[in-house]
Amino acid sequence: MSAVVTDAIAAVERQLKDIVQTLYNLIVQAYDHHGSKTQDAMKREVQVLIQNLVRLSNTAPSVLVDIPPEVTNYVESSRNPDIYTREFVELVQRTNQMLKGREEAYRFLQEQIAWQLSSAVPELRGDVAKVVEATGGKVPT
């Protein structure tokens, strides 16, 4: 990632943290009833919140992050994106294991066919060896 993109992402993260902190301050002040002082403090916090939101809306378009629609749908249905990532990684691992087993089975089949063909038709042994080597297999002995 370029330095400009990294700086923009860091700025957006800081602004999001500021917004969360401001919201937290508003919640705390909403439960702290001290008359006009509390109202003035809440007005200031709301103004700070609006300023932070405006700053975020100005900064965010400079950050181009491609989020897969599946993740967006996952989050919109109130689910944790970390769980999506974990499930996706587990799915990829299972698929890799299945494909590795399939590859090994095909490699074994290739070796068996090559061995059977070389045994049945000895004059093709050289051609069979060339084909097996060209496809990355081991020449049966």
Residue, then its C-alpha position, 0 to 999 in steps of 0.5 A: m500500500s502506498a504511503v498516501v493510502t496508509d495515511a488516509i486510512a490512519a486519518v479515518e481510523r483516528q476520526l472514527k475513534d474521535i466519533v466513538q469517544t464523543l458518542y461515549n461522552l454524550i451517553v455519560q453526560a445524558y446520565d449525569h444530571h446537573g442542570s444547565k452545565t450538563q446541557d451546555a456540555m452536551k451542546r458542545e459534544v454534539q457540535v464536536l460530533i458534527q464536526n468530526l462527522v463532517r471531517l470523516s465525510n471529507t476524508a473517507p472518499s480518499v480511502l479506496v478499500d474494496i470490501p466484498p459484498e458478502v462481507t457487507n451483507y454479513v455486517e448488515s445482518s448484524r453479524n461479526p465480520d471476524i466470524y465471516t473471515r474465520e469461516f472463509v479461512e476454514l472453507v479455503q482450508r477444507t477445499n485445499q485439503m480436498l484438492k490436494g487429495r484429488e491431486e494425489a489420487y490423479r498422480f497415483l492413477q497416472e503412475q499406475i496407468a503409466w506402469q500398466l501401459s509400459s508393462a503391456v506395450p514395452e515399445l511405448r515405454g520411452d513415450v510414456a516416460k516423456v509424457v509422465e515427466a512432461t506432466g510433472g509425474k514420476v516415471p514408474t520403474 
